[in-house]
């Protein structure tokens, strides 16, 4: 399986789990076009990012920092699933 596909699985799994916990209907059956930023607040982004970072480290054996507040436009990385997957792949 290629890296992008695996990253997409990580993101989707985290969104589904988070959606169940927080009762966010948009995340019940997420797809590449599922909007993320519109459905959550900044604290939710922190929780989601930590979960994704942990799963990424388990699968790929190295750590990534998904939520980069030093980057002026970091919120653009959370526009939708596809954008977030591309961003994580670039790390």
Helices and strands as residue ranges (DSSP letters): H 3-22, G 25-27, G 37-39, H 42-60, G 74-78, H 81-90
